[in-house]
Amino acid sequence: MTTETTDTRVDPPHRGGERETLRAYLDYHRGTLAMKCAGLSDDQLREPSMAPSALSLLGLVRHMAEVERAWFRRVFEDNAAPMVWSPPGVVDFQRAYDASASTRSEAFTAWEAEVETSRRIERAADSLDLTGHQPRWGEDVSLRMVMVHVLLEYGRHNGHADLLREGLDGTVGA
């Protein structure tokens, strides 16, 4: 059974400036993850891909909440901000994948809050050359690099989301 999903994403500009283009592609990919999860129950969102992997759509949402926090909030505002699901002092992206006890509400509330924090940080920056400290790497990075890195994370994981959704109900597509 294939489920129709409504595509409310805004296409990125074909001739935009660097910052406008990066911002638009990030939002497009954020919208893609949300679209892949639309219309599914909590049980479906928690359904793992295949043994031994615990990867699920809800796990991807949780993971991307931690990615947003690690790369925007922790780099540009508070290097010591605790992660969303990782234990204190640890960045364990794999832990977020285990969504077996999570709900849509919990995961999406955290993810949407981190996305809004990321957007606020990006909008407040004077330029893409803004520099922050990446605590895991122990070095400074630019907002440009962070935006590209997070965009690549979404691109990679939206491919996973597409396969997970197809396995659940046959829905495929951008």
Z-matrix of the N, CA and C atoms (Angstrom, degrees):
N
C 1 1.438
C 2 1.526 1 109.07
N 3 1.294 2 118.15 1 124.71
C 4 1.455 3 122.93 2 177.72
C 5 1.520 4 109.05 3 -99.49
N 6 1.319 5 115.55 4 131.42
C 7 1.453 6 121.61 5 179.16
C 8 1.515 7 109.13 6 -99.81
N 9 1.324 8 116.32 7 134.93
C 10 1.460 9 120.11 8 175.26
C 11 1.529 10 108.99 9 -77.91
N 12 1.325 11 116.53 10 133.78
C 13 1.455 12 120.09 11 174.19
C 14 1.517 13 107.99 12 -116.53
N 15 1.303 14 116.03 13 141.73
C 16 1.454 15 121.26 14 178.95
C 17 1.520 16 108.32 15 -83.71
N 18 1.308 17 115.68 16 128.09
C 19 1.462 18 121.15 17 -179.39
C 20 1.524 19 108.60 18 -97.20
N 21 1.327 20 116.27 19 104.42
C 22 1.461 21 121.15 20 179.86
C 23 1.532 22 111.89 21 -104.72
N 24 1.327 23 116.34 22 9.60
C 25 1.462 24 119.34 23 -178.89
C 26 1.529 25 110.71 24 -68.13
N 27 1.325 26 115.39 25 149.74
C 28 1.457 27 121.78 26 175.88
C 29 1.524 28 107.16 27 -99.38
N 30 1.335 29 116.12 28 125.09
C 31 1.462 30 119.59 29 179.34
C 32 1.526 31 110.89 30 -62.97
N 33 1.329 32 116.96 31 138.19
C 34 1.470 33 120.03 32 175.53
C 35 1.526 34 110.51 33 -63.73
N 36 1.325 35 116.33 34 155.97
C 37 1.474 36 119.58 35 -178.77
C 38 1.527 37 111.10 36 -67.55
N 39 1.303 38 116.00 37 147.44
C 40 1.471 39 120.65 38 177.03
C 41 1.520 40 111.47 39 -85.76
N 42 1.324 41 117.30 40 -17.29
C 43 1.458 42 120.75 41 -178.32
C 44 1.518 43 110.92 42 -140.18
N 45 1.311 44 117.92 43 43.80
C 46 1.462 45 121.05 44 -179.01
C 47 1.513 46 112.02 45 -89.77
N 48 1.316 47 115.05 46 167.75
C 49 1.453 48 121.04 47 173.58
C 50 1.524 49 110.09 48 -72.01
N 51 1.328 50 115.61 49 171.94
C 52 1.466 51 120.47 50 -175.95
C 53 1.529 52 112.44 51 -57.88
N 54 1.305 53 117.43 52 -51.90
C 55 1.459 54 120.47 53 -176.35
C 56 1.525 55 111.39 54 -66.84
N 57 1.312 56 116.46 55 -44.46
C 58 1.466 57 120.97 56 178.40
C 59 1.526 58 110.38 57 -59.29
N 60 1.314 59 116.91 58 -41.22
C 61 1.461 60 121.50 59 -178.95
C 62 1.527 61 111.30 60 -68.55
N 63 1.322 62 117.50 61 -46.18
C 64 1.465 63 120.32 62 178.34
C 65 1.523 64 110.69 63 -60.84
N 66 1.324 65 116.70 64 -45.65
C 67 1.470 66 121.31 65 179.60
C 68 1.530 67 110.55 66 -60.33
N 69 1.328 68 116.21 67 -45.28
C 70 1.469 69 120.54 68 -177.27
C 71 1.530 70 111.86 69 -67.13
N 72 1.332 71 117.10 70 -41.24
C 73 1.465 72 118.69 71 178.41
C 74 1.525 73 111.76 72 -67.63
N 75 1.333 74 117.94 73 -37.26
C 76 1.462 75 119.66 74 175.63
C 77 1.527 76 110.16 75 -61.13
N 78 1.323 77 116.96 76 -46.79
C 79 1.465 78 119.50 77 179.87
C 80 1.520 79 111.87 78 -65.76
N 81 1.316 80 117.26 79 -35.48
C 82 1.465 81 120.71 80 177.05
C 83 1.529 82 110.51 81 -62.08
N 84 1.321 83 116.46 82 -44.44
C 85 1.461 84 120.16 83 -179.75
C 86 1.524 85 112.14 84 -72.34
N 87 1.331 86 117.15 85 -33.58
C 88 1.466 87 119.20 86 173.39
C 89 1.529 88 109.26 87 -61.74
N 90 1.331 89 115.49 88 -43.38
C 91 1.463 90 120.47 89 177.67
C 92 1.514 91 112.76 90 -63.90
N 93 1.326 92 116.68 91 -32.98
C 94 1.465 93 120.70 92 178.47
C 95 1.521 94 110.56 93 -64.61
N 96 1.330 95 117.00 94 -44.13
C 97 1.464 96 119.57 95 178.88
C 98 1.529 97 110.31 96 -61.66
N 99 1.322 98 117.01 97 -44.66
C 100 1.467 99 120.26 98 178.65
C 101 1.531 100 110.62 99 -61.64
N 102 1.323 101 117.20 100 -41.06
C 103 1.465 102 121.47 101 -179.51
C 104 1.530 103 111.21 102 -64.38
N 105 1.326 104 117.78 103 -37.27
C 106 1.462 105 121.38 104 179.62
C 107 1.525 106 111.57 105 -65.17
N 108 1.330 107 116.41 106 -24.72
C 109 1.463 108 121.01 107 -178.24
C 110 1.532 109 112.56 108 -96.17
N 111 1.307 110 117.23 109 -9.74
C 112 1.469 111 121.15 110 -173.81
C 113 1.524 112 112.00 111 -63.33
N 114 1.307 113 115.07 112 138.23
C 115 1.454 114 121.09 113 173.56
C 116 1.513 115 115.77 114 78.75
N 117 1.320 116 118.19 115 6.48
C 118 1.462 117 121.44 116 -179.19
C 119 1.525 118 110.51 117 -103.30
N 120 1.319 119 115.78 118 149.21
C 121 1.468 120 121.43 119 176.71
C 122 1.528 121 109.58 120 -76.08
N 123 1.326 122 115.96 121 166.70
C 124 1.464 123 120.36 122 175.15
C 125 1.526 124 110.56 123 -57.48
N 126 1.332 125 116.74 124 -42.04
C 127 1.464 126 119.97 125 179.45
C 128 1.523 127 111.28 126 -61.31
N 129 1.316 128 117.56 127 -43.06
C 130 1.465 129 120.20 128 178.75
C 131 1.527 130 110.50 129 -65.44
N 132 1.324 131 117.18 130 -41.36
C 133 1.464 132 120.83 131 179.76
C 134 1.525 133 111.99 132 -64.19
N 135 1.327 134 117.17 133 -28.41
C 136 1.470 135 121.57 134 179.07
C 137 1.526 136 113.10 135 -86.67
N 138 1.307 137 117.76 136 -9.67
C 139 1.470 138 122.07 137 -175.73
C 140 1.533 139 110.11 138 -61.59
N 141 1.340 140 117.87 139 119.27
C 142 1.472 141 119.38 140 179.77
C 143 1.522 142 111.79 141 -73.07
N 144 1.315 143 115.15 142 156.93
C 145 1.465 144 120.84 143 -176.67
C 146 1.519 145 112.22 144 -64.94
N 147 1.311 146 116.87 145 -59.68
C 148 1.463 147 122.46 146 178.64
C 149 1.520 148 108.43 147 -168.55
N 150 1.301 149 115.54 148 149.41
C 151 1.470 150 119.80 149 179.28
C 152 1.524 151 109.06 150 -62.73
N 153 1.296 152 118.81 151 142.14
C 154 1.457 153 128.13 152 3.97
C 155 1.534 154 113.08 153 -91.55
N 156 1.295 155 118.90 154 5.62
C 157 1.457 156 121.57 155 -176.20
C 158 1.524 157 111.68 156 -69.64
N 159 1.340 158 116.06 157 141.41
C 160 1.467 159 122.00 158 174.26
C 161 1.528 160 110.26 159 -99.10
N 162 1.336 161 117.11 160 5.48
C 163 1.462 162 121.71 161 -176.41
C 164 1.524 163 110.87 162 -60.13
N 165 1.330 164 115.41 163 128.88
C 166 1.455 165 122.47 164 178.39
C 167 1.525 166 108.03 165 -141.97
N 168 1.324 167 116.25 166 168.05
C 169 1.467 168 119.37 167 176.55
C 170 1.529 169 110.50 168 -60.87
N 171 1.315 170 117.30 169 -43.08
C 172 1.454 171 119.66 170 179.14
C 173 1.527 172 110.63 171 -65.08
N 174 1.327 173 116.77 172 -36.49
C 175 1.459 174 120.61 173 175.52
C 176 1.516 175 111.85 174 -62.69
N 177 1.336 176 117.11 175 -36.75
C 178 1.466 177 120.19 176 177.19
C 179 1.527 178 111.07 177 -66.59
N 180 1.330 179 117.14 178 -40.24
C 181 1.465 180 120.18 179 177.37
C 182 1.526 181 109.56 180 -62.06
N 183 1.316 182 117.03 181 -44.86
C 184 1.462 183 121.07 182 178.19
C 185 1.535 184 110.64 183 -62.33
N 186 1.310 185 115.98 184 -43.89
C 187 1.463 186 120.27 185 179.04
C 188 1.524 187 110.92 186 -59.69
N 189 1.335 188 116.39 187 -44.97
C 190 1.461 189 118.96 188 -177.63
C 191 1.533 190 111.64 189 -69.55
N 192 1.327 191 118.21 190 -26.51
C 193 1.471 192 119.80 191 172.33
C 194 1.524 193 109.38 192 -63.04
N 195 1.320 194 116.30 193 -41.84
C 196 1.463 195 119.54 194 178.86
C 197 1.526 196 111.53 195 -70.51
N 198 1.316 197 117.49 196 -36.58
C 199 1.468 198 120.57 197 176.92
C 200 1.528 199 109.65 198 -62.14
N 201 1.326 200 117.01 199 -48.72
C 202 1.471 201 120.44 200 179.06
C 203 1.527 202 110.13 201 -56.66
N 204 1.338 203 116.62 202 -45.66
C 205 1.466 204 120.03 203 -178.95
C 206 1.529 205 111.26 204 -65.02
N 207 1.331 206 116.26 205 -45.80
C 208 1.468 207 120.42 206 -176.78
C 209 1.526 208 112.09 207 -63.15
N 210 1.324 209 116.87 208 -34.95
C 211 1.460 210 119.75 209 -172.69
C 212 1.520 211 115.03 210 -100.01
N 213 1.292 212 119.72 211 -16.57
C 214 1.462 213 120.01 212 175.86
C 215 1.534 214 110.61 213 -111.86
N 216 1.322 215 117.69 214 -66.06
C 217 1.463 216 121.09 215 -175.96
C 218 1.525 217 111.51 216 -58.33
N 219 1.344 218 117.28 217 -50.15
C 220 1.469 219 120.20 218 -175.46
C 221 1.523 220 112.48 219 -72.02
N 222 1.314 221 118.74 220 -28.24
C 223 1.467 222 121.01 221 179.90
C 224 1.525 223 111.33 222 -80.76
N 225 1.335 224 117.57 223 -42.05
C 226 1.457 225 120.00 224 -170.46
C 227 1.528 226 114.98 225 -107.27
N 228 1.335 227 118.90 226 -12.58
C 229 1.462 228 119.22 227 -177.91
C 230 1.522 229 114.06 228 -124.21
N 231 1.313 230 117.35 229 -49.19
C 232 1.467 231 119.93 230 -171.96
C 233 1.523 232 109.56 231 -150.60
N 234 1.324 233 116.27 232 95.56
C 235 1.465 234 120.88 233 -178.92
C 236 1.521 235 113.05 234 -55.87
N 237 1.320 236 117.49 235 -25.86
C 238 1.465 237 121.13 236 -176.65
C 239 1.530 238 113.29 237 -98.14
N 240 1.323 239 117.88 238 5.47
C 241 1.469 240 119.24 239 179.66
C 242 1.521 241 109.01 240 -56.86
N 243 1.340 242 117.20 241 130.98
C 244 1.458 243 118.18 242 179.40
C 245 1.526 244 110.57 243 -66.37
N 246 1.297 245 115.08 244 150.79
C 247 1.453 246 119.31 245 176.37
C 248 1.530 247 108.27 246 -72.14
N 249 1.309 248 117.14 247 171.44
C 250 1.453 249 121.08 248 -175.70
C 251 1.527 250 110.76 249 -74.71
N 252 1.321 251 117.57 250 -48.39
C 253 1.467 252 121.46 251 -178.15
C 254 1.520 253 113.64 252 -119.78
N 255 1.296 254 118.72 253 -19.22
C 256 1.466 255 120.62 254 178.61
C 257 1.526 256 109.77 255 -68.38
N 258 1.333 257 117.12 256 149.81
C 259 1.468 258 119.26 257 178.65
C 260 1.530 259 111.18 258 -65.28
N 261 1.343 260 117.45 259 158.22
C 262 1.464 261 120.75 260 -179.97
C 263 1.527 262 112.05 261 -52.67
N 264 1.323 263 115.56 262 135.62
C 265 1.453 264 121.64 263 177.73
C 266 1.513 265 114.79 264 77.71
N 267 1.337 266 117.42 265 2.86
C 268 1.462 267 121.50 266 -177.04
C 269 1.525 268 109.31 267 -126.71
N 270 1.320 269 116.14 268 142.40
C 271 1.454 270 120.97 269 169.90
C 272 1.524 271 105.56 270 -113.34
N 273 1.323 272 115.99 271 102.45
C 274 1.458 273 122.39 272 -175.72
C 275 1.525 274 108.46 273 -122.98
N 276 1.327 275 115.74 274 85.71
C 277 1.457 276 119.97 275 -176.39
C 278 1.531 277 111.31 276 -61.36
N 279 1.309 278 118.68 277 -28.21
C 280 1.462 279 121.16 278 179.34
C 281 1.530 280 111.39 279 -64.46
N 282 1.320 281 117.04 280 -34.00
C 283 1.462 282 121.00 281 -179.78
C 284 1.529 283 110.56 282 -59.48
N 285 1.319 284 117.13 283 -36.81
C 286 1.467 285 120.67 284 -179.39
C 287 1.523 286 111.53 285 -65.44
N 288 1.341 287 117.14 286 -27.86
C 289 1.465 288 119.47 287 -179.45
C 290 1.520 289 112.69 288 -63.48
N 291 1.337 290 117.33 289 -26.73
C 292 1.455 291 119.91 290 -178.79
C 293 1.524 292 109.08 291 -80.02
N 294 1.302 293 116.18 292 93.58
C 295 1.464 294 122.00 293 -177.74
C 296 1.521 295 110.82 294 -103.65
N 297 1.329 296 117.77 295 20.82
C 298 1.464 297 121.14 296 -173.26
C 299 1.526 298 113.08 297 -59.43
N 300 1.321 299 118.03 298 -28.04
C 301 1.462 300 120.49 299 -179.90
C 302 1.521 301 111.74 300 -110.32
N 303 1.314 302 117.61 301 8.62
C 304 1.461 303 121.72 302 -176.07
C 305 1.526 304 111.55 303 -91.12
N 306 1.312 305 115.24 304 166.44
C 307 1.458 306 121.91 305 175.50
C 308 1.518 307 109.59 306 -125.74
N 309 1.329 308 115.16 307 161.32
C 310 1.465 309 120.50 308 175.27
C 311 1.525 310 109.68 309 -54.18
N 312 1.311 311 116.31 310 -46.63
C 313 1.460 312 121.06 311 -176.80
C 314 1.530 313 111.20 312 -58.97
N 315 1.318 314 116.75 313 -48.82
C 316 1.470 315 120.92 314 -179.16
C 317 1.528 316 111.05 315 -61.36
N 318 1.320 317 116.34 316 -50.69
C 319 1.465 318 120.62 317 -175.27
C 320 1.525 319 111.85 318 -67.35
N 321 1.322 320 116.84 319 -46.36
C 322 1.460 321 119.49 320 -177.63
C 323 1.525 322 112.04 321 -70.43
N 324 1.324 323 117.89 322 -34.15
C 325 1.463 324 119.99 323 176.47
C 326 1.520 325 110.13 324 -61.52
N 327 1.321 326 117.19 325 -46.25
C 328 1.467 327 121.16 326 179.26
C 329 1.519 328 111.06 327 -65.33
N 330 1.331 329 117.23 328 -46.51
C 331 1.473 330 121.12 329 -178.54
C 332 1.522 331 111.05 330 -62.71
N 333 1.319 332 117.09 331 -48.44
C 334 1.466 333 120.32 332 -178.96
C 335 1.528 334 111.51 333 -62.02
N 336 1.331 335 117.91 334 -36.72
C 337 1.466 336 121.03 335 177.06
C 338 1.524 337 110.67 336 -64.70
N 339 1.326 338 116.73 337 -42.37
C 340 1.469 339 119.67 338 178.96
C 341 1.526 340 111.66 339 -67.50
N 342 1.322 341 116.76 340 -38.72
C 343 1.469 342 119.86 341 176.85
C 344 1.530 343 110.02 342 -60.95
N 345 1.324 344 117.32 343 -43.80
C 346 1.469 345 120.19 344 179.24
C 347 1.523 346 111.54 345 -64.47
N 348 1.327 347 117.03 346 -38.42
C 349 1.469 348 119.86 347 175.99
C 350 1.525 349 109.95 348 -63.51
N 351 1.318 350 117.19 349 -43.70
C 352 1.463 351 121.14 350 178.82
C 353 1.524 352 111.11 351 -60.99
N 354 1.321 353 116.48 352 -44.52
C 355 1.475 354 120.19 353 178.85
C 356 1.531 355 110.79 354 -62.21
N 357 1.318 356 116.59 355 -42.83
C 358 1.467 357 120.32 356 179.86
C 359 1.528 358 110.94 357 -61.51
N 360 1.323 359 116.31 358 -44.73
C 361 1.467 360 120.65 359 179.64
C 362 1.515 361 110.13 360 -62.20
N 363 1.319 362 116.99 361 -45.18
C 364 1.470 363 120.48 362 -178.98
C 365 1.526 364 110.86 363 -64.35
N 366 1.329 365 117.57 364 -44.58
C 367 1.475 366 120.46 365 -178.35
C 368 1.525 367 111.96 366 -65.03
N 369 1.330 368 116.93 367 -33.41
C 370 1.466 369 120.99 368 -177.79
C 371 1.527 370 112.46 369 -76.58
N 372 1.305 371 117.41 370 -17.59
C 373 1.468 372 120.71 371 -177.05
C 374 1.525 373 110.48 372 -72.48
N 375 1.325 374 115.86 373 137.34
C 376 1.460 375 120.43 374 178.13
C 377 1.518 376 112.68 375 -67.20
N 378 1.337 377 115.80 376 -32.02
C 379 1.464 378 119.32 377 -179.17
C 380 1.526 379 109.97 378 -157.80
N 381 1.315 380 114.60 379 169.17
C 382 1.461 381 120.48 380 176.16
C 383 1.524 382 111.82 381 -70.47
N 384 1.327 383 116.67 382 -8.57
C 385 1.461 384 121.26 383 177.79
C 386 1.522 385 112.68 384 -84.62
N 387 1.345 386 117.19 385 -2.60
C 388 1.456 387 119.81 386 175.25
C 389 1.524 388 108.75 387 -50.49
N 390 1.329 389 116.08 388 135.01
C 391 1.456 390 120.72 389 -177.70
C 392 1.526 391 110.10 390 -113.69
N 393 1.314 392 114.62 391 137.27
C 394 1.456 393 121.75 392 174.47
C 395 1.516 394 108.27 393 -133.00
N 396 1.319 395 115.30 394 171.27
C 397 1.467 396 120.27 395 -177.21
C 398 1.524 397 110.33 396 -102.11
N 399 1.319 398 116.09 397 123.67
C 400 1.470 399 122.20 398 177.49
C 401 1.522 400 107.38 399 -89.18
N 402 1.342 401 117.40 400 104.41
C 403 1.466 402 119.21 401 -173.20
C 404 1.523 403 114.68 402 -63.50
N 405 1.321 404 118.28 403 -34.60
C 406 1.472 405 119.29 404 -179.67
C 407 1.515 406 111.28 405 -66.40
N 408 1.318 407 116.93 406 -36.09
C 409 1.462 408 121.01 407 -179.10
C 410 1.520 409 112.21 408 -88.88
N 411 1.328 410 115.94 409 -20.48
C 412 1.456 411 119.94 410 -178.35
C 413 1.513 412 112.72 411 70.88
N 414 1.335 413 116.99 412 28.97
C 415 1.464 414 119.56 413 179.05
C 416 1.524 415 110.82 414 -146.70
N 417 1.333 416 114.68 415 164.56
C 418 1.455 417 120.49 416 179.61
C 419 1.524 418 110.82 417 -82.29
N 420 1.330 419 115.25 418 146.45
C 421 1.466 420 122.47 419 179.22
C 422 1.526 421 108.16 420 -138.06
N 423 1.326 422 115.88 421 157.17
C 424 1.463 423 120.79 422 179.89
C 425 1.525 424 110.82 423 -90.77
N 426 1.321 425 115.58 424 158.55
C 427 1.458 426 120.90 425 174.17
C 428 1.526 427 109.85 426 -59.18
N 429 1.310 428 117.43 427 -37.43
C 430 1.471 429 121.72 428 177.48
C 431 1.529 430 110.54 429 -56.46
N 432 1.346 431 115.57 430 -49.57
C 433 1.468 432 120.32 431 -179.40
C 434 1.525 433 110.47 432 -61.85
N 435 1.339 434 117.12 433 -41.63
C 436 1.460 435 121.22 434 -179.08
C 437 1.528 436 109.96 435 -63.45
N 438 1.321 437 117.22 436 -45.45
C 439 1.466 438 119.94 437 -179.59
C 440 1.526 439 111.28 438 -62.15
N 441 1.322 440 116.83 439 -41.96
C 442 1.469 441 120.11 440 178.42
C 443 1.530 442 109.91 441 -65.59
N 444 1.321 443 117.07 442 -43.79
C 445 1.458 444 120.52 443 -179.06
C 446 1.529 445 111.27 444 -60.91
N 447 1.329 446 116.88 445 -47.01
C 448 1.466 447 120.31 446 -178.89
C 449 1.528 448 109.99 447 -67.02
N 450 1.313 449 117.42 448 -36.92
C 451 1.466 450 120.87 449 175.62
C 452 1.532 451 110.72 450 -60.13
N 453 1.313 452 117.17 451 -42.61
C 454 1.469 453 121.09 452 177.27
C 455 1.524 454 111.29 453 -64.54
N 456 1.327 455 117.37 454 -38.07
C 457 1.471 456 120.81 455 176.55
C 458 1.531 457 110.13 456 -60.27
N 459 1.331 458 116.53 457 -46.71
C 460 1.466 459 119.06 458 178.85
C 461 1.524 460 111.09 459 -62.77
N 462 1.323 461 117.18 460 -43.41
C 463 1.463 462 119.78 461 -179.90
C 464 1.519 463 111.62 462 -58.35
N 465 1.314 464 116.51 463 -44.77
C 466 1.465 465 121.68 464 179.78
C 467 1.523 466 110.50 465 -63.47
N 468 1.317 467 115.96 466 -49.55
C 469 1.461 468 119.60 467 -173.80
C 470 1.524 469 113.37 468 -77.44
N 471 1.319 470 117.73 469 -23.62
C 472 1.464 471 118.43 470 174.09
C 473 1.523 472 110.73 471 -69.95
N 474 1.314 473 118.03 472 -27.14
C 475 1.463 474 120.69 473 171.39
C 476 1.519 475 110.52 474 -63.99
N 477 1.341 476 115.82 475 -43.33
C 478 1.470 477 119.43 476 175.00
C 479 1.524 478 110.11 477 -61.53
N 480 1.334 479 116.41 478 -44.10
C 481 1.470 480 120.85 479 -178.24
C 482 1.525 481 111.04 480 -60.83
N 483 1.314 482 117.05 481 -38.60
C 484 1.465 483 120.68 482 179.40
C 485 1.532 484 110.40 483 -61.87
N 486 1.323 485 116.51 484 -45.05
C 487 1.468 486 120.14 485 178.98
C 488 1.527 487 111.86 486 -67.45
N 489 1.324 488 116.80 487 -40.16
C 490 1.463 489 119.86 488 178.13
C 491 1.524 490 110.70 489 -62.32
N 492 1.333 491 116.95 490 -44.66
C 493 1.471 492 120.22 491 -179.64
C 494 1.519 493 110.87 492 -64.70
N 495 1.310 494 117.27 493 -42.70
C 496 1.460 495 119.65 494 178.36
C 497 1.525 496 111.36 495 -59.66
N 498 1.332 497 115.80 496 -39.46
C 499 1.465 498 119.63 497 178.76
C 500 1.516 499 113.25 498 -66.85
N 501 1.317 500 116.95 499 -28.17
C 502 1.463 501 120.57 500 -179.20
C 503 1.526 502 112.99 501 -77.67
N 504 1.336 503 116.06 502 -48.43
C 505 1.467 504 117.60 503 -174.07
C 506 1.523 505 114.66 504 -144.38
N 507 1.328 506 116.10 505 11.44
C 508 1.463 507 119.17 506 176.16
C 509 1.520 508 114.99 507 85.10
N 510 1.335 509 117.98 508 -3.27
C 511 1.462 510 120.75 509 -179.04
C 512 1.521 511 109.86 510 -71.28
N 513 1.311 512 116.68 511 127.74
C 514 1.465 513 122.19 512 179.15
C 515 1.522 514 109.19 513 -130.89
N 516 1.307 515 115.56 514 168.22
C 517 1.458 516 120.37 515 173.90
C 518 1.506 517 112.17 516 124.34
N 519 1.310 518 114.27 517 176.54
C 520 1.455 519 121.46 518 -177.63
C 521 1.463 520 108.61 519 -52.92
